[in-house]
Amino acid sequence: MTTPMRVIFMGTPDFAVAALKAVAARHSVAAVYTQPPRPAGRGQKDRESPIHLLALQLGVPVFTPISLKDPAVQTAFAAHQADVAVVAAYGLILPRPVLAAPHLGCINIHGSLLPRWRGAAPIQRAIMAGDRESGITIMQMEAGLDTGPMLLSAPVPISDATTAGELHDTLAVLGAELIVSTLDRLAAGDLPATPQPADGVTHAAKIDKAETAIDFSKPARAVLRHIHGLSPAPGAWFAHGGERIKVLRAELAAGRGAAGTIVGDDLTVACGDGSLRLLTLQRAGKSAADGAAFLRGYALPVGTHLA
């Protein structure tokens, strides 16, 4: 094992948890930076982020600035005298003084094979676009959006059955493994950086609620990718009976009919080209249920049209 480094960890959601655990097991985490507590749940009480809660368990000082642009915040960041900062889905832009503060700079765990899917929603966009693989790229951060040189990467296959939630969990574990290797090799001075290629750049825009409605007029495989790319959250949905019903899992199926029409008593729905079987559905305020269980509590007979 290489000599432990002094690390600042910057992350917020569940995606970053495995990475913080892995880094803390091998290195000295001087500080954790995460998003401030935000209202959540039915009571809308302030709730700390998953990384905040883990840092408290680890006994690491936690910092929750609203912005990193304040010179006083930047001075405090530099005062940690870190060798390196590890960034995983932090949620704030890192200004140049922050990027330059650690001796070895800031290293990002990104959920795609760069330069494909730079930006906020690489996991969802990869599935929605029909990509056959995703992965993790460990990147040296610079001022541009996910434009920095690459240090390590590893692929993960995507199948028709892969949901964004499942890919998220797989990539979180892979990211933790790769960041440990990255830090070990950086400490040993044997990890060259590779510039990102100019070709193949795509941008993963944040998911907009306006794009979550299911359009059954599209080909079945495109609808399948849309459903799985938004599962489990925010969830793709169709309207029926005055409510929105989410579909969390589906599969390609045989069947013909007008797009959006149920053509089988197993919740097979015709699309613009081909059909889908809806496997897991969820009504507002209720738990997700498989198709058979859903139909026991909600009637969707053959011939029903889903808007």
PyMOL commands that set and color helices and strands:
alter all, ss='L'
color gray80, all
select helices_A, chain A and resi 14-26+50-58+71-78+96-100+122-128+164-188+209-211+220-229+291-297
alter helices_A, ss='H'
color red, helices_A
select strands_A, chain A and resi 6-11+28-33+38-40+45-47+62-63+84-88+106-110+118-119+133-140+150-157+203-204+236-240+243-253+262-264+268-270+275-283+289-290
alter strands_A, ss='S'
color yellow, strands_A
deselect
rebuild
show_as cartoon
